[in-house]
Structure formats: structure tokens, C-alpha cells
Amino acid sequence: MPSGPFAHVCMVVRDLDRAIEDWTKILRVLDPAALEERIVKYDEFSSGADAGMRWATFVNNGSTEIQFIQPAPGTPMGDRLEKVGEHVHHLCFATDDVPGAMEKLAAEGVHVMNGGATYNDPDMTWQKWSWVGAQSTHGCLIEVASPYESRGDGKWRHAPGRFAYKGPGEHPSFTELAPPIVAK
């Protein structure tokens, strides 16, 4: 499981096995801890209109994880890959209360996609997720998802209670923490 709520960076790739091979070389030099755990890999993942995608994640208990999706041809994500090429698709943040987080983001004026609708994964019924639109993030989708962990078996498990938001004042804004700038 990632060490903080910034869970993973996800890239859309043409060849999942090649991406794993290439990133293994990169991580071997730059972040060897990311290679200590077994990769979580699904060779056929059902995801609504994007059914048939393959994906894998380098599990890193001390940092943000790296995930890859290889979409099936003729799906919305497959069509996007053909149009845009390989790219960073989204950043993922984990929270115990996905619907509540989406309500709070909307109240802050952040663009939440599809009205902040929360989706459930049919293969991992505990998993919930929603999306913040690129209009508010300056170009990259944000996935807001239930916290997860790997137990070394190549699968995801629910990890509740890990990143619960306790309410106002728990995370003061920078302006509340930083001393005022005084002109000289």
C-alpha cells in the first residue's frame, strides 16, 4: 500500500509487458524498493465500456505506486490511446469516504465529473472511485478511490481506516500555517 493518500500515477500504454520490463530497469536504479513486492497484475479487467483492459501496478509500501493500463482495442480508452498515444492518464488519491470527498470537492468549486458519481468495481466490490476533471487540475484526471493494499499475492485488498479525513482544522491551509510576509 502506498504510504500516503497519493496512491499512484497511472499511464496508458500500448504493450503492458514491455512497460513492465522497461520500468523494472528504471526502478532497479532509481527506486529499488518498488521491486520488493510482487506486481499486482490483472490480465483481463472488466470496467464497463473499457472491459478487456489489462493493467499492472508496481507495489511500493514506502512511496507512490506506478500503474499501467493497456486498453482493449475499440474501447473508449483504446480509442484515446490511438488518438493521443501513450500518456499519463491519472493521479490517484485514496480516501475512506469517496462520496463524501467528492461532495467536499464540489463544494470547493472543483470540477467533479458526472456530478461526482461514485462507481463500484464488480470484481472488487469494496472498491469505489470517482473522478475530478482535468479542468480543475490543469490537465490530468484525478481518481479518488478507496484505500487498497497488496498482501504479496498479486491482488488488491481493501485497507479501510488508512486515510480518513476527520474534519475542518485537521489540515490547515498553507495560509493558516505560513507566517505573514512583511514588506521591508
GIBELWO-V942260 format. One record per residue. RES is the residue in one letter. PHI is phi as a letter, one per 20 degrees, with the letter a starting at -180 (none if undefined). NEAR is the number of other ideal C-beta (glycine too) atoms within 8 Angstrom. Layout:
# GIBELWO-V942260
RES;PHI;NEAR  RES;PHI;NEAR
This chain:
# GIBELWO-V942260
M;none;10  P;g;13  S;e;6  G;b;6  P;f;9  F;f;8  A;f;12  H;b;11  V;d;11  C;d;13  M;d;13  V;e;14  V;c;11  R;e;6  D;c;7  L;g;12  D;f;6  R;f;9  A;f;13  I;f;12  E;f;8  D;f;8  W;f;11  T;f;9  K;f;8  I;f;8  L;f;13  R;g;8  V;e;6  L;e;5  D;b;8  P;g;8  A;f;9  A;f;13  L;d;10  E;f;5  E;d;11  R;f;8  I;f;10  V;e;11  K;c;10  Y;c;9  D;e;5  E;b;7  F;d;11  S;e;8  S;b;8  G;l;6  A;f;6  D;e;12  A;g;10  G;n;9  M;f;14  R;d;11  W;b;12  A;b;13  T;c;12  F;f;13  V;f;12  N;b;13  N;f;8  G;d;5  S;b;9  T;f;10  E;e;13  I;d;13  Q;c;13  F;c;15  I;c;14  Q;d;12  P;f;13  A;f;9  P;f;5  G;m;5  T;e;13  P;g;7  M;f;12  G;f;12  D;f;9  R;f;10  L;g;12  E;f;6  K;f;6  V;d;7  G;n;5  E;f;7  H;a;7  V;f;8  H;e;9  H;b;11  L;d;13  C;d;14  F;d;11  A;d;12  T;b;15  D;f;10  D;c;8  V;f;13  P;g;10  G;f;9  A;f;12  M;f;13  E;f;9  K;f;9  L;f;12  A;f;11  A;f;6  E;e;6  G;n;4  V;f;8  H;f;7  V;d;13  M;f;10  N;l;7  G;m;6  G;n;12  A;g;7  T;d;10  Y;d;8  N;c;7  D;e;9  P;f;5  D;e;7  M;c;7  T;f;7  W;f;6  Q;f;12  K;c;11  W;b;12  S;b;17  W;c;12  V;d;13  G;f;10  A;f;8  Q;f;5  S;e;8  T;d;11  H;m;5  G;p;4  C;c;9  L;f;11  I;d;11  E;e;12  V;d;14  A;c;14  S;f;13  P;f;15  Y;c;13  E;b;9  S;d;14  R;d;6  G;m;6  D;d;6  G;m;8  K;c;7  W;e;9  R;c;8  H;f;11  A;c;9  P;f;7  G;n;5  R;f;9  F;c;9  A;f;8  Y;e;12  K;e;4  G;p;5  P;g;3  G;n;5  E;f;6  H;c;5  P;f;5  S;f;6  F;g;5  T;f;5  E;f;6  L;e;6  A;f;6  P;f;3  P;f;4  I;e;4  V;d;4  A;f;3  K;d;2
